[in-house]
């Protein structure tokens, strides 16, 4: 209820609905595994991706302030388990900090955090 300077009152009802899928289809945190999550002297990580069907995915590294780091990788996933190496540096040394790796595909929309020391 809101009251204005003249004493008039008004009431509004707001209904908030939360979609459990959050814009993803068949996504689960088990679809993507990444290691190591703390990087010290390595320049690549391993991504293990599970796909329920054949699909293309985009993989991109971001800084915590949303800046793209390195090249976007397009990769075709087969149905089932897939493993691939992702080169973090791609020609440039990453400064220490926290980064996000975003993986997007038809049935996948995930982000994983890594720490570079």
C-alpha positions as CSV (number, residue, x, y, z in Angstrom):
1,X,0.0,0.0,0.0
2,X,1.2,3.5,-1.0
3,X,-0.1,6.8,0.4
4,X,0.5,10.1,-1.3
5,X,0.8,13.6,0.2
6,X,-3.0,14.1,-0.1
7,X,-3.8,10.9,1.9
8,X,-4.9,8.9,-1.0
9,X,-3.9,5.2,-0.8
10,X,-3.4,2.6,-3.6
11,X,-2.5,-1.0,-3.4
12,X,-0.9,-3.2,-6.1
13,X,-0.3,-6.9,-6.2
14,X,2.9,-8.2,-7.8
15,X,3.2,-11.9,-8.6
16,X,6.8,-13.2,-9.1
17,X,7.1,-16.6,-10.8
18,X,10.5,-18.3,-10.7
19,X,11.1,-20.7,-13.6
20,X,13.2,-23.6,-12.3
21,X,15.0,-24.0,-15.7
22,X,16.3,-20.4,-15.7
23,X,16.4,-20.3,-19.4
24,X,18.3,-23.5,-19.9
25,X,17.1,-26.8,-21.4
26,X,18.1,-30.0,-19.7
27,X,21.0,-28.3,-18.1
28,X,22.5,-29.6,-15.0
29,X,25.7,-28.8,-13.1
30,X,26.8,-32.3,-13.9
31,X,27.0,-31.5,-17.6
32,X,30.3,-29.6,-17.2
33,X,33.4,-30.5,-15.1
34,X,36.5,-28.5,-15.3
35,X,40.0,-29.0,-13.8
36,X,42.2,-27.6,-12.5
37,X,40.1,-24.8,-11.0
38,X,43.2,-23.1,-9.5
39,X,45.8,-22.3,-12.1
40,X,49.4,-21.5,-11.1
41,X,51.8,-22.6,-13.8
42,X,49.6,-24.3,-16.3
43,X,48.2,-22.6,-19.4
44,X,45.4,-25.0,-20.2
45,X,42.5,-26.7,-18.5
46,X,40.5,-29.8,-19.2
47,X,36.7,-29.5,-19.8
48,X,34.6,-32.6,-19.5
49,X,31.3,-32.1,-21.1
50,X,28.3,-34.4,-21.1
51,X,25.7,-33.9,-23.9
52,X,22.4,-35.7,-24.3
53,X,22.7,-35.2,-28.1
54,X,24.9,-34.0,-30.9
55,X,25.4,-30.2,-30.5
56,X,27.7,-27.3,-31.1
57,X,29.0,-25.3,-28.1
58,X,30.8,-22.0,-27.7
59,X,33.4,-21.7,-25.0
60,X,34.6,-18.3,-24.0
61,X,36.8,-17.0,-21.1
62,X,35.7,-13.8,-19.3
63,X,37.2,-11.6,-16.6
64,X,35.0,-11.0,-13.6
65,X,34.1,-7.5,-15.0
66,X,32.7,-9.1,-18.2
67,X,35.6,-8.6,-20.6
68,X,36.3,-11.4,-23.1
69,X,39.7,-12.9,-22.7
70,X,41.2,-15.0,-25.5
71,X,39.4,-16.5,-28.5
72,X,36.0,-18.0,-28.5
73,X,36.1,-21.7,-29.3
74,X,33.4,-23.5,-31.2
75,X,33.4,-27.2,-30.6
76,X,31.1,-30.0,-31.8
77,X,30.0,-32.3,-29.0
78,X,29.0,-35.9,-29.6
79,X,26.3,-37.5,-27.6
80,X,27.6,-38.7,-24.3
81,X,30.9,-37.7,-22.6
82,X,33.4,-35.4,-24.3
83,X,36.7,-34.1,-23.1
84,X,38.7,-31.2,-24.5
85,X,41.6,-29.0,-23.6
86,X,41.1,-25.3,-23.4
87,X,44.2,-23.0,-23.8
88,X,43.8,-20.1,-21.3
89,X,46.6,-17.9,-22.6
90,X,46.1,-18.1,-26.3
91,X,49.3,-16.0,-26.8
92,X,48.9,-13.7,-23.8
93,X,49.7,-14.4,-20.2
94,X,46.6,-14.1,-18.0
95,X,47.1,-11.8,-15.0
96,X,46.2,-13.2,-11.6
97,X,42.5,-13.1,-10.8
98,X,39.2,-14.9,-11.0
99,X,37.8,-15.8,-14.4
100,X,34.6,-17.4,-15.8
101,X,34.5,-19.9,-18.5
102,X,31.1,-19.9,-20.2
103,X,29.9,-22.9,-22.2
104,X,26.8,-22.3,-24.4
105,X,25.0,-24.7,-26.6
106,X,21.6,-26.0,-27.6
107,X,21.1,-27.9,-24.3
108,X,23.9,-26.3,-22.3
109,X,24.4,-22.9,-20.7
110,X,26.9,-23.1,-17.9
111,X,29.6,-21.0,-16.3
112,X,32.5,-22.2,-14.3
113,X,34.9,-20.2,-12.2
114,X,38.7,-20.5,-12.2
115,X,41.4,-18.8,-10.2
116,X,44.7,-17.8,-11.8
117,X,47.5,-17.3,-9.3
